[in-house]
Amino acid sequence: MKLNTQETRLDNGLRIVSSHMPHAASVAMGIWVGVGGRYENHSMQGMSHFLEHLLFKGTEIRSARAISQEIEGRGGYLNAFTQEEATCYYARIGAKYVWPMANVLADMYLHPRFAPSDIEKERGVIIEEIMMYRDQPQQVAEDLLGEMVWEKHPLGRPLIGTPKHILGYSRDDIAGFKRSKYCPANTVIALAGCVDHEAAVRRIAPLFEGLSAVRRPACRAVEPATPQRPFAQIEKKIEQSHLALALRLFGREDKRRYALKLLSVMLGENMSSRLFQVVRERHGMAYSVHSSVHLFSDTGVLSVTAGLDRKKTAKAIALILKELDAMRRQEVSARELRRAKDYSIGQLQLSMESSSSQMMWIGGQILQRGRYEQPEEIIRKLEAVSAADVLRLAREIIRASHLSLALVCPEGGAADPGWIKTETARLG
């Protein structure tokens, strides 16, 4: 499988990248900006996410309703997301409407109105979003985990910010943040579907050529000395215990990332995985138990999340830690490794069938890595991973010194910190 991609860099540093899918009936487009939560200083917490919301509230020539109607009124879809290292504004629409879609997204990026009345209304919207997440114990556990893994670092703060910060931002703060962080050098325009690259450059380049070439913003690095806490818990009025566990790792360019992906699949990414089979199927202690990998430019995590029976929380934690320990004690079988490879490769191939997925693939990689890997290159590197590679990696990363464990538990159901310390110490 090879994507039919082309890339053009404008004189001001902005990049336009496309993937031509001749049989597609749609085009997906994303404006990727290399700014997210870790680019915010302490006084600007949640600003990237707040700004993302406000770009939908109107431009100099379009109202918020007009923005949505010009996409949705033609059968399209419009949305955005904020991550730690990127923000993306994206849409998907029938191929004959690709240029009206491009005009709307470009207008949002270039000419947001930032009307004071819109800012005030959106403060309330975001504060309600914060309250919604605070009512979700699994989200509380994951936010607590982030604070522990990257203590006193921007990566450890919730992307959404706090009510105190959201209420304190002025229009000048918001406009100044956008002016300093949104620049051509850290912006990628990605398109995928029934679209011609040269036509895309002719249509899109004139919209952005007036932007000045300035230095892309930098973020604070994660150092080996960046502190990490091993355990924390919160009691809430809930019925179930919620676990979030992470091992702090290397960044996205590390060659071990292919072995890491397969390790995570075998550990807990699907219903055949060890955690699912042991914690849910064999012992019935959780409805949901899952592992995942999140890699940033200079750091990352292998994480495990689970919702646990409140009366069996300690036993479930012990089982999860036991399965982690097992990964570092013995090579996985050839059959288990083969299943993990087939799953990973199959998921990758299935995802490449949609224009949205191809746009996300090329846009995110060009923005964050400066290049993209073809799916066939990923497949080749996954196939090259051996059981010995997985074992070597497991012994390097599954250690008590790399681990943080966050627990949100029912009132009166707190875990014994001493017991947690003893159990995690088994990982060496």
N, C-alpha and C positions, 0 to 999 in steps of 0.2 A: 504494500500500500504506500503510494507516494502522493503527497499533496502537490497540486499545481500552483505554486506560490511565486509571487514576484514582490520586490520591495523597491521603493523609491525614497530617497532622502532629499528633502528640500534644503535650500541654502541656509535656512535658519535652524536646521537640526531636526525638524519634525519629520517623522517617518510615516509613509503610507505603504501598507502591506496588504496583499489580497491573495485569496485562494480561489481559483476558478473551479466551479463545480457545474459542468455543462448540463447535467441532467436535473439540476435543482430548479424548483419553481420560485424560490425565494432568495433574498439577500439579507444577511445579517451584518450589521455594522456596529462597531464599538469605538468610542473615543477613550483610550486608555491614558491615564495620567499617573506618573510615578510618584504619587504622594498618598500617604495613608496615616494611620494612627501613630506610627513610630517617628513620623516627621514633625510631630507636635511637641512643643516644650510644655512644661508643667502648667503654665497659664493658658494654654490653648487646647486643653483636652477636649476631644469630641468635635473639634473644628472641621476636620475633613468630612465627617459624616454630616454635620450641620450644613456645610457648603453643598454637599451632594443633594440634600433635600431642596435647597434654595434654588438650584439651577433648574428645577422643574416648575418654579413659581412664576415664571414669566421673563421675557426679554424686552428689549427696547421696542420690538415690533409685534411680539406675540404674547398673548395672555397664557396663563397656565392651562386654561381650557383649550385654547387654540393649539398649544403644543401637543396635548393628548389627542385632540380630534384629528390633527393632520396625520397622525400615525394610526391610531385606532379606528378612525373613520374610514381608513382604506384597508382595514382588516389586519393591521399590523400589531406589534407588541412593543412596548417601551418600558425600560426599567433602568436601574443602576445599582451598584453595590460599592461599599467601602471596605477595604482590607487594611492590613498593617502596612503594606508597601505599595498599594495601588488603589485607584478609584476608577471605575469604568461606567460610562454612560452608553447604553446599547439599545438597539432596536432590531426588529426583524420584520420584513414586509415582502409582499409580492414583488417580483423582479421589475415590473414596469413602473413601480413607485420608488425605486432606489434613490433617485436624485432628490425628490421632495423630502425623503427621510434624511438624507445627508444634510440638506439645508437646515432642517429642524435641529438635528444634533449639533451641527456647527454653530448655529445661532445660540443654543443653550450654553455652549462652552465659551463663546466669544463675547456675548452681549447680555449677561444676566442683569436683571433689573435691580434686584436687591431693594425692593420697595419696603420702607419701614413697616407698613402694615403687614406685608407678607412675612417679614422677619418675626414680628411679634406673634402672629398666628402659628408659625412653624415652631417657635419655642415651645408652645403648649403641646403640639403634636409630638415632638421629640421627648419631652418630659413624660408624656403618657406612654411612649415606647419604652422609656427607661423603667417606668413603673410596671409595665407588662413583663419585662424581663426579670424584674425583681420578684415577681410572682411565680416564676418558673424555676424550681429548685435545681434542675440540671444546668440551666444557664448560670445560676448563682455559683454552682460548683465549678463550672468552667472558668468563670471570671476570677474566682478565688485562686484557681490553679494558675492562671496567667500571672497574677500578682506574685505567686510563690516562685514560679520558674524563672522569671526575670524581675526579681525584686528591685524596686526603685529605678526601673528602666521603662522608657516609653512603651516597649513591647508588652509590659505587664499590665498596662492600663486598659480598661474596656474601651472599645472603639467608639462607643456611643457617648462617652463623657459622663458628667454628673449634672444634676439640676443646677447646682451652684454655678458651674462654668457656663452652661447653656444660657442661663438668665443674665450672665454678665457680659456677653459679647455685644459690641456695638456694630453698627453698619460699617464703620471704618475698619474695625477689627476684621470683619468678614471679607470686605473688599481687599484689604491689605494682604490677608493670608492668600487669597486667590492670586493676586498680582505677583506675589513673591514665589509662590509654589507652582502655579500652572504656567509652564513655559514650553516652547517648541522642543527644547532638548529632552524633556521628559514626557513627551506626548507621542502616542502612536495611534494612527487611524487604521483600524483593521476591518477588512471586508471579506466575506466568504459567501459563495453561492453563485448564482447566474450573473456574474459581473466581469467586465473586461478591465484589466489593470490600467491600460493606457487611458481608457475613458474615465476611470476613477481619478487618476492623477489630473487629467484636464479639468474635471468638474470640481474636485476638492482642493487642489493646491491653491487656486486663486483666493479661496476663502480664508486661508491661513498664512499666506505669504507676507501679509503685513505685520505679523508678529515679530518682535525683535529677538535676535539670538542672544540669549543670556545663559549664564551658567546654571546647570540643573542643581536643585537643592540637595543638601546632604543630610544624613541622619546619623544619630549616635550609634556607634558600634556596640555589639555585645562582646565583652572581653571574658577570658577565663575567670577573672576576678569578679565578674558581675554576680552578686549574691543570689543564692537559691535556697528557699526554705524547704525542709523535708515534709512537714505535716501541718495542716490547719483544718479546723472544722467549725461549722456553724450549726446551731440548733434552730429549727423553725417548726411552725405548727403544720406539719405534713405527715403523711402516712407511710412514706417510703424513704429509704436512705438513697442518696445520690452520690456516686463516686466519680471523681475525675482524677486520673493518674497520668503523669508524664515523665518521660526520660528525656533530659535535655541533650541535644545532639549537635551535629555539624550543619552546615548550610547547604543550599541547593546545588552547588557546583561539585560537591564531594562525589567521587567516583563510586562510593559505597551506596549511593542512593538506590541503585537497582536491586541490590541484595536487601536493602531496607524495605523496599516495597514488597518484596516477596515474603520477608519475615512478617510484616504487618498483615498480609493476606492470610498467612497460615495461623497467625495468632488470633485474629478476630475480625476480619473484614467481611466475612460471609457466613452462611449457615453451616458450611463444612468446617469452619475454623475451630481451633482448639477451645477458645473461650466459650463460643456458642454451644459447642457440644458438651463441655464439662459443666459450665455454670448454669446454663438454661436447660439443655436436654437431659443431662444425667441427674442433676441435683435440683432443678426447678427453682433456682434462687433468684432469677431475674427474667423479666420479659425482654429487656433490651441490654445487650452487652456488645461492645464494638471497639475495635482499634482503628487508628488512622495515623497518617503521617502528615506533618505540616512543616515545610522547609522554607526558610527565608534566605536572604543574601548571605548571612553570616552565622546563622543558628537555626535550630529547628527542634521539633519534638516528635517522639513516638508516644501517642496517647491512648489511654483506655478509658471509656466511659461506661457507666452501668447504673441502672435503677434497681435497687436491691430490696429484698424482703427485710423489713425492719428488725425482725426477730433473728435473722440469720446473717446480719451484716458482717460480723467478724469472720464467720466461716467462709462467706463469699469472698471477702478480701484475701483471706488465706489461700483460697483456691486460685484466685487471679495471680497472686504473687508466685504461687507454686508453678503455674503455667509459664510465667515469665522466666522463672529459674530453669525450667525444663528446656527452654529454647537454648540456653547457654551450656547445658550439660551434655547434650548428645546431638549428633547430626540428625537432621530430618531425613526421612526416608525418601528414596527416589520417587515413589508414588506420590507422596505428599507435595514434594517440590514440583513435580510435573503438574499436579492439579493447580497449584498456585500460579505457575507460569501460564497455563491455559486460561485461567480466570483473568489474570491481568491483561494478557494479550487480547482475549475476547472482549473485555470491557473497553479497551482502547479502540479496537476495530469498530465496535458498535457505536461508540461515541463519535467517530469520524464521519458517520453517515449524515449528520445534520449540519446545516450551514451555521447554526448558532455555535455548535461545539467546535467546528473548525475555526471560526472567528475567535473564540475564546482561546483556543490553542495557540494560534499564531500571534495574536495580540499580546497575550500575557507573556509569552516567551520572548518576543522581540523587546518588549518594554523592560522586563526584569533581567534578561540575560544578554540582550543585544543580538541574539540569534535564536533560531528555533531548530529543534530536532524533528526530523521526519519520523512518522510513526514506525516505519520499517527500521530505522536506526534504534529506536527504543526497544523494539521487539528483538532485534539482534543482541542487544546488551542484556536484556532479561534472559534470553536463552543461554547466554554465556555464564550466568551465575551458577555456581556449584553448591552442593550441600556444605562443603568445607568453607565456602565464602560466607554462607549464612551463619554457620557456627562461629567463625572468626569474628564476624560483626556482632553477634549476640554477646560474645564474651567481652567485647570492647565497650558496648553501650549499656548492657543490662547490669547496672551496678547501683548499689544503694546511694552512692555519692552523686549520682546523676538523677535521682528520683525525687519527685514531689507528689504528694498525695493530698487531695482536697476532699472533704466529706461534708455534705449537708444532710443532717439527720433529724429525725423527729425529736421533739422536746423530751428530755429525759433519756435519750438514746445515744448519747455521746460515746465515742470509742475511747478506749484507754490509750493515751499517747505512748505510755511505756510499752504496751503490747504492740502497737504499730511500729515503734522503733525496733523492737526485737524481731518482728516478722520481716520488715524490710532489710534488716541487717543480714538476712540469709542470702541476699543477692550479692554479698561480698563488698 
